[in-house]
Amino acid sequence: MSYNTKNYTEQGGEKTVIGGTLEIAAGASVTGITTATIVDNLTSDDAAKALSAKQGKALKTLVDAKYTAANATTAAAGLVKMAANVALAAGTAPTKAEFDALVSALITAGVIASAT
């Protein structure tokens, strides 16, 4: 089957093909299509209304500010509080003092619990 027009109806009127631009004149109505009113605020609780992209971005900014962890420092926790720098072992086997310094830094940072 071939057509010489962009817009046509087939299958006994069951299917209309729009190959060009569909223009709905002012005052006309369309039935059978679900639409939603867009709200541009974060206070509406109407489940039948859609949130605007502008307010979606504002909401994301609020969520990110509340739940995005800051970079860890030795004074403030981030995802994990940054431990103090511990010198690398001087030889091939760490000494007790070097090991204790590492354990102490991890306890202070809250990475591991103290023995007491």
Helices and strands as residue ranges (DSSP letters): E 7-10, G 11-13, E 15-18, E 37-39, E 49-51, H 53-67, H 96-109
